[in-house]
């Protein structure tokens, strides 16, 4: 793992970029060592989430782009999609879920 960014009292705190050993990357806000606030998480397979984080988890409004080109915009609670959202497929089909 590698990190470049701000620290506070030896903890990741403020804006930074964290490259995980598994090939994933997070760029955004940290609070005392955890993802907190707005950020972008790109997984090794190309799946990308841009939105809010709380205590290292997707939490609040965000947008997810999947490797197949599907895009989902909606809300997350503790890493799980919750409530109303919109799924747009590469062929232009749109679903409200």
SULDAMO-V10216 format. One record per residue. RES is the residue in three letters. SS is DSSP state (H for helix, E for strand, C for the rest). Layout:
res/ss
RES/SS
RES/SS
//
This chain:
res/ss
UNK/C
UNK/E
UNK/E
UNK/E
UNK/E
UNK/E
UNK/E
UNK/E
UNK/C
UNK/C
UNK/E
UNK/E
UNK/E
UNK/E
UNK/E
UNK/E
UNK/E
UNK/E
UNK/E
UNK/C
UNK/C
UNK/C
UNK/C
UNK/C
UNK/E
UNK/E
UNK/E
UNK/E
UNK/E
UNK/E
UNK/E
UNK/C
UNK/C
UNK/E
UNK/E
UNK/E
UNK/E
UNK/E
UNK/E
UNK/E
UNK/E
UNK/E
UNK/C
UNK/C
UNK/C
UNK/C
UNK/C
UNK/E
UNK/E
UNK/E
UNK/E
UNK/E
UNK/E
UNK/E
UNK/C
UNK/C
UNK/E
UNK/E
UNK/E
UNK/E
UNK/E
UNK/E
UNK/E
UNK/E
UNK/E
UNK/C
UNK/C
UNK/C
UNK/C
UNK/C
UNK/E
UNK/E
UNK/E
UNK/E
UNK/E
UNK/E
UNK/E
UNK/C
UNK/C
UNK/E
UNK/E
UNK/E
UNK/E
UNK/E
UNK/E
UNK/E
UNK/E
UNK/E
UNK/C
UNK/C
UNK/C
UNK/C
UNK/C
UNK/E
UNK/E
UNK/E
UNK/C
//
